[in-house]
Structures are given as C-alpha cells and as structure tokens.
Amino acid sequence: MAELYVGATLGPCALTVDEEVVAGYADAAADHNPIHFNDAAAHQLGLPGRIAHGMISGALLGRLLAAELGAPWLQRGRLELKFVRPVALGATVTARGTVRSLRPLTIEVTVETAPDALVIVGTAVLTDLPQVTGGTR
C-alpha cells in the first residue's frame, strides 16, 4: 500500500487508448455505439472523430486505486466522477490522485490526456482504513 498522508500523490498510471483497447471494451460492455468506430457517426454529433468509451478512462482510475490501496479499495472504495471531455482514439490517458484527507481517506482523482487537458475529475473515498494514522508531510 502507498504511504498515505495529506498531499501524497498516487500514480501516475497511463494507458494508450488505441483501436484494440476500444474494441475490447466494446465487446466486454456490449457497447458498439458507432461514435467509437466511425468518424462520420462521431462528426454527426459534433465530435472531431471517433472517441473512446468514457469508462475506459474511468477504469484506469480503478486500476490506479487498486494498485495503490489494495484489497481495502476493492472492498469498500467509492468513486464519484465527472467526465469533462472525450478522449480521441490514439491518445494516452494518465490517471493520478492526491490525498486530501485521511479520515475518511479522500483522494482527488484526475485523468488527463496532456498537462491541463483534463478528461475526468472526481473524488475517491475509502472509509474504515485502520492503517492510516493521520500524519502529514
């Protein structure tokens, strides 16, 4: 488990969202919306081209938190997310977190495609984590 204190950072955790990732997610989620596979369909909705499923980036946050916090996160963690902008195919998304409080453990989370190009903002909360002692750095 990561060393936790107010201001501690988690990550980064990155993923390039290519056609293989999008196709795999589409099959797993049974979501074959044409905006993920067809530029013309995406353009009809005002998008610049095909976009990735938003939950691909959301799942990257889950991967980051599970890697950093382990089983307690998987058992009791809660995420609240706001999807800010779509992710173009081929982009690399990077997930990060910053600890804002220890009791309950509250982590400000973000996913971005480049510095200052936020894709997701949100909060992760994990209650009942006895290992957290409340120190600061």
N, C-alpha and C positions, 0 to 999 in steps of 0.2 A: 504494500500500500504506500502511496505517496506520503511524504511528510506534509502534514496539514497545519497551516497557520494562516491567519488573515493576511491576504496579499500573496499567498502562494499561488504559483501558476501550474496548470495542468496542460500537458501537451507540449508540442503540437502533435497532431495526428492527421495525416494527409492521405488523400486518395485522388487519383486522376479519373474523372468520370468519362470514360470512353464508351463506345458503342457496345462493347461486351458487358460492361457494368450495367448499362441501361437495359439491355436485352435480358440479362439475368434477373434484374429486379422486376422487370415487367412480367416475366414468366412466374416468378415467385409470388408476386402480388396480384397476378391476373389483371394487370393494368396495361393494356396495349393502346392507350389513347394515342391517336395519330400525331399529336404535338411532340411526342417523344421520338418519332420515327420519320416524320415527313415535314420537310421545310415549308412546303406550300400550306399544309394544315396549320403549322405554327404561325406563318405570316398572316393567315386569315384572322387570327386572334390578336394581331398586333405585336407578336413576338419577333425577334430578329432572326430566328431559326429554331431548329429543334432544341428542346430543353430537357434536362434530366428530371426525373421524378424528385420532388422536394424531399421525400423521406430517405432518399439515398444520403443526402447531407445530414438529415436528422439521425439516421442510423450511425453515421460517423461519430456523432456526439456520444451515442450509446457505447460505441466501441472504445472511445477515449475514457469515458467514465468507468466502464467495466475494467479496463486495463489499470487505471489509477486507483480505484476504490475496491475492486474485487467483489467477492460474493455479497457483502452488505448492500452494494449498489444494486445488484441484480435482484435481491430480495425485497428491498424497501425504497429504492430510489424513485424519484418523481421528476419529470421534466415538463416544463412549460415553455413552449417555443413560439416565436413569431417568425414567419417566413417573409423576408424582406425583399428579395429579388430572385429571379430564376437563375439557374446555372446552365450555361451553354455546354453542349457536348464537347469534350476535349479539355475542359477546364480542370484545374486541380483545386480541390476544396481542402481547406485546413481548419481543423477544429481545435479550439483552445478553451481553457477555463481559468477563472481567477476566484479564489476563495474570498467570500465577502463576510461570512460569519461562521462560527464553529458550532453553536448550539441554537437551532439545528444547523448542521453543515449546509451552507448555502453557497452555491458556486454560480457566478455569472458565466454563461457559456456563449460562445460565438462560433460561427463558421463563416469563412471568407474565401473569396477566390483570389484576392490580392490585398495587400495592406489597404485598409479603408474601403474595401469593396465587400461589405457585409452581405451575407446570404441568409443567415439565421442569427437571431439574438434570443436569449432566453435565460432561464434560471433552472438549475438542478438543485434539488433538496433531498437530503438524506437525514432522517431522524434516527435516534437511538444508536449512535455510533460511539460506544464506550471508549475506544482508543483515542479519540480526540480530547486533548487535555485543555485546550484554550490558550495556548501560547501565541505570542506574536513575534515578528522579526523586524 
